[in-house]
Amino acid sequence: MKEFNMAKFCKDIVTLRGKETQAAFAQKLGVNRATLSLLENGKQLPTLEMLNRFCNLFQKLSTFFKF
């Protein structure tokens, strides 16, 4: 089993968010802005449910986040 690459995940979140505000992006994901900030800065691990939301929202496969 491969390890979760937190640094890549953080970078991917910021890339997917683009120029959208953290507040607006967090609302799409169903989390609050503070949680999104923690995820983007690598201070909180995403839950499986959260990863599933990212994949569904952006039509990405879970392999996009390269576990």
Secondary structure, 3 states (H helix, E strand, C coil): CCCCCHHHHHHHHHHHHCCCCHHHHHHHHCCCHHHHHHHHCCCCCCCHHHHHHHHHHHCCCHHHHCC
